[in-house]
Amino acid sequence: MKNLNRLILTTLLVLAIGNVNAQDENNPWKITLGVNAVDVFPVGEDAPQGDYFQEFYNVEDNWNIIPSISLVSVQKYIEDGFSIGISASINRIDKWGKTQEGTPVSVSSLMYYAVDGNVNYSLSGLLKTKKLEPFVGFGGGYTWIEEGPYNTPADGGGSALVGAGTLNGTVGLSYWFSDNIGITAQSTYKHSFKDYLTKHFQHSVGVAFKFGGTDTDGDGIYDKHDLCPEVPGLEEFNGCPDTDGDGIEDSKDACPELAGLAEFDGCPDTDGDGVSDNKDTCPNEAGLVALAGCPDADADGIANAQDECPNEAGPVANNGCPWKDGDSDGVLDKDDNCPNEAGTVANNGCPEVVIPSQEDQNQLINYSRTINFSLGKSSFKADAYPTLQAITAILKEYPKANFVVEGHTDSTGTNNNFNQLLSERRAQKVVDYLVENGISAERLTSAGFGENNPIESNMTAAGRSANRRVEVKLAD
């Protein structure tokens, strides 16, 4: 009795630990009540035991059975066909195999107790069966058999029960009459870790009860079959609701709060334009399918709401308005580089640029070469101003033409960097004068070339004088 109490306590403890796991699907728990049979003969040992699987189904001579419920097991489904469980069993051993001559060997009603844990894998998913469920399992446990002539510890014992751990392998088959009730049969091989506890087979058959399923939303449809278990629904829609009562379940109804038509996925068409309200940008105003149900008064392909000129046809690129020609030069504003100034088509809407004649260009260069600067400086000499005024007058005759002012020096001195900077400053000095006297800065650029581009020899004073120059040229 003491060991039986220990058996019950261990079972309850494992079940308590198992309850910590959360539910993974409906009916995850299974309890089996049944009878078990213990067979110590076909285990691969010498007489009075036999070879592996010898007389495996010899119930009359080898199986030990008590005519009452002798096995209780509890299992919890985990996922992907796997479940874990624990079982407790009791039996009475009267048969211990046969002699070599085949005479049955009896023992004196040795009590048998076992607690086993297991991991089972259901093959019904692989085999695509529902009512018939083959399964395999493995696990371990602890078995006690009352001390007898064939299960005595080497030290002589001293306990009424001989116990040891076992490694278990199981094959079984269940048949389910319904979602909750079935019958299950299995055979388990138990390999003992101690020589004094015999290896053995334990067979069982019992009635299995599955439970744990719920009807969370209270709609009378079991969660296992309810596609919407959190929301009350209708049986015709597998437990899913039809809030607006239009005969289309909410999950397939694009407008679940508004009664509509099947052709519009459950949505209404308030304005009758053939576009359902959930896709109609203008649901209260009849429009065109191509414009998401919105009207187009000027028929330019742009809905009124997006058309900046809804009553005047125009292109999409101009937001539905016609292109304008603000300066009336025949070039639309979108293509007119000078939209506020009449020009020519050939010049992209801008006035034609009049450039200086070759004669005027030569005169500019000749004038600019006579601009005199102070020695080694970028400041003008007094006699340079009349020339600068003449250059300014020529540039004003060509208001659309652009010009470049180039500065040059002779090769006097050994510091090329100084000559370079001096040429740049002198060119910029001329540009500054021209801007101050009415020439747009946008029309002018400057560049310095130092001593790199002489027009005369730097070997003579006259040549060096000619090389110290500024040139105003028509820009490329």
Secondary structure in CASP SS format (residue, H / E / C, confidence):
PFRMAT SS
TARGET T0000
AUTHOR 0000-0000-0000
METHOD secondary structure of the structure
MODEL  1
M C 1.00
K H 1.00
N H 1.00
L H 1.00
N H 1.00
R H 1.00
L H 1.00
I H 1.00
L H 1.00
T H 1.00
T H 1.00
L H 1.00
L H 1.00
V H 1.00
L H 1.00
A H 1.00
I H 1.00
G H 1.00
N C 1.00
V C 1.00
N C 1.00
A C 1.00
Q C 1.00
D C 1.00
E C 1.00
N C 1.00
N C 1.00
P C 1.00
W E 1.00
K E 1.00
I E 1.00
T E 1.00
L E 1.00
G E 1.00
V E 1.00
N E 1.00
A E 1.00
V E 1.00
D E 1.00
V C 1.00
F C 1.00
P E 1.00
V C 1.00
G C 1.00
E C 1.00
D C 1.00
A C 1.00
P C 1.00
Q C 1.00
G E 1.00
D C 1.00
Y C 1.00
F C 1.00
Q C 1.00
E C 1.00
F C 1.00
Y C 1.00
N C 1.00
V H 1.00
E H 1.00
D H 1.00
N H 1.00
W C 1.00
N E 1.00
I E 1.00
I C 1.00
P C 1.00
S C 1.00
I C 1.00
S C 1.00
L E 1.00
V E 1.00
S E 1.00
V E 1.00
Q E 1.00
K E 1.00
Y E 1.00
I E 1.00
E E 1.00
D C 1.00
G C 1.00
F E 1.00
S E 1.00
I E 1.00
G E 1.00
I E 1.00
S E 1.00
A E 1.00
S E 1.00
I E 1.00
N E 1.00
R E 1.00
I E 1.00
D E 1.00
K E 1.00
W E 1.00
G E 1.00
K E 1.00
T C 1.00
Q C 1.00
E C 1.00
G C 1.00
T C 1.00
P E 1.00
V E 1.00
S E 1.00
V E 1.00
S E 1.00
S E 1.00
L E 1.00
M E 1.00
Y E 1.00
Y E 1.00
A E 1.00
V E 1.00
D E 1.00
G E 1.00
N E 1.00
V E 1.00
N E 1.00
Y E 1.00
S E 1.00
L C 1.00
S H 1.00
G H 1.00
L H 1.00
L H 1.00
K C 1.00
T C 1.00
K C 1.00
K C 1.00
L E 1.00
E E 1.00
P E 1.00
F E 1.00
V E 1.00
G E 1.00
F E 1.00
G E 1.00
G E 1.00
G E 1.00
Y E 1.00
T E 1.00
W E 1.00
I E 1.00
E E 1.00
E C 1.00
G C 1.00
P C 1.00
Y C 1.00
N C 1.00
T C 1.00
P C 1.00
A C 1.00
D C 1.00
G C 1.00
G C 1.00
G C 1.00
S C 1.00
A C 1.00
L E 1.00
V E 1.00
G E 1.00
A E 1.00
G E 1.00
T E 1.00
L E 1.00
N E 1.00
G E 1.00
T E 1.00
V E 1.00
G E 1.00
L E 1.00
S E 1.00
Y E 1.00
W E 1.00
F C 1.00
S C 1.00
D C 1.00
N C 1.00
I E 1.00
G E 1.00
I E 1.00
T E 1.00
A E 1.00
Q E 1.00
S E 1.00
T E 1.00
Y E 1.00
K E 1.00
H E 1.00
S E 1.00
F C 1.00
K C 1.00
D C 1.00
Y C 1.00
L C 1.00
T C 1.00
K C 1.00
H E 1.00
F E 1.00
Q E 1.00
H E 1.00
S E 1.00
V E 1.00
G E 1.00
V E 1.00
A E 1.00
F E 1.00
K E 1.00
F E 1.00
G C 1.00
G C 1.00
T C 1.00
D C 1.00
T C 1.00
D C 1.00
G C 1.00
D C 1.00
G C 1.00
I C 1.00
Y C 1.00
D H 1.00
K H 1.00
H H 1.00
D C 1.00
L C 1.00
C C 1.00
P C 1.00
E C 1.00
V C 1.00
P C 1.00
G C 1.00
L E 1.00
E H 1.00
E H 1.00
F H 1.00
N C 1.00
G C 1.00
C E 1.00
P C 1.00
D C 1.00
T C 1.00
D C 1.00
G C 1.00
D C 1.00
G C 1.00
I C 1.00
E C 1.00
D H 1.00
S H 1.00
K H 1.00
D C 1.00
A C 1.00
C C 1.00
P C 1.00
E C 1.00
L C 1.00
A C 1.00
G C 1.00
L E 1.00
A H 1.00
E H 1.00
F H 1.00
D C 1.00
G C 1.00
C E 1.00
P C 1.00
D C 1.00
T C 1.00
D C 1.00
G C 1.00
D C 1.00
G C 1.00
V C 1.00
S C 1.00
D H 1.00
N H 1.00
K H 1.00
D C 1.00
T C 1.00
C C 1.00
P C 1.00
N C 1.00
E C 1.00
A C 1.00
G C 1.00
L E 1.00
V H 1.00
A H 1.00
L H 1.00
A C 1.00
G C 1.00
C E 1.00
P C 1.00
D C 1.00
A C 1.00
D C 1.00
A C 1.00
D C 1.00
G C 1.00
I C 1.00
A C 1.00
N H 1.00
A H 1.00
Q H 1.00
D C 1.00
E C 1.00
C C 1.00
P C 1.00
N C 1.00
E C 1.00
A C 1.00
G C 1.00
P C 1.00
V H 1.00
A H 1.00
N H 1.00
N C 1.00
G C 1.00
C C 1.00
P C 1.00
W C 1.00
K C 1.00
D C 1.00
G C 1.00
D C 1.00
S C 1.00
D C 1.00
G C 1.00
V C 1.00
L C 1.00
D H 1.00
K H 1.00
D H 1.00
D C 1.00
N C 1.00
C C 1.00
P C 1.00
N C 1.00
E C 1.00
A C 1.00
G C 1.00
T C 1.00
V C 1.00
A C 1.00
N C 1.00
N C 1.00
G C 1.00
C C 1.00
P C 1.00
E C 1.00
V C 1.00
V C 1.00
I C 1.00
P C 1.00
S C 1.00
Q H 1.00
E H 1.00
D H 1.00
Q H 1.00
N H 1.00
Q H 1.00
L H 1.00
I H 1.00
N H 1.00
Y H 1.00
S H 1.00
R H 1.00
T C 1.00
I C 1.00
N C 1.00
F E 1.00
S C 1.00
L C 1.00
G C 1.00
K C 1.00
S C 1.00
S C 1.00
F E 1.00
K C 1.00
A H 1.00
D H 1.00
A H 1.00
Y H 1.00
P H 1.00
T H 1.00
L H 1.00
Q H 1.00
A H 1.00
I H 1.00
T H 1.00
A H 1.00
I H 1.00
L H 1.00
K H 1.00
E C 1.00
Y C 1.00
P C 1.00
K C 1.00
A C 1.00
N C 1.00
F E 1.00
V E 1.00
V E 1.00
E E 1.00
G E 1.00
H E 1.00
T C 1.00
D C 1.00
S C 1.00
T C 1.00
G C 1.00
T C 1.00
N C 1.00
N H 1.00
N H 1.00
F H 1.00
N H 1.00
Q H 1.00
L H 1.00
L H 1.00
S H 1.00
E H 1.00
R H 1.00
R H 1.00
A H 1.00
Q H 1.00
K H 1.00
V H 1.00
V H 1.00
D H 1.00
Y H 1.00
L H 1.00
V H 1.00
E H 1.00
N C 1.00
G C 1.00
I C 1.00
S C 1.00
A H 1.00
E H 1.00
R H 1.00
L E 1.00
T E 1.00
S E 1.00
A E 1.00
G E 1.00
F C 1.00
G C 1.00
E C 1.00
N C 1.00
N C 1.00
P C 1.00
I C 1.00
E C 1.00
S C 1.00
N C 1.00
M C 1.00
T C 1.00
A H 1.00
A H 1.00
G H 1.00
R H 1.00
S H 1.00
A H 1.00
N H 1.00
R C 1.00
R E 1.00
V E 1.00
E E 1.00
V E 1.00
K E 1.00
L E 1.00
A C 1.00
D C 1.00
END
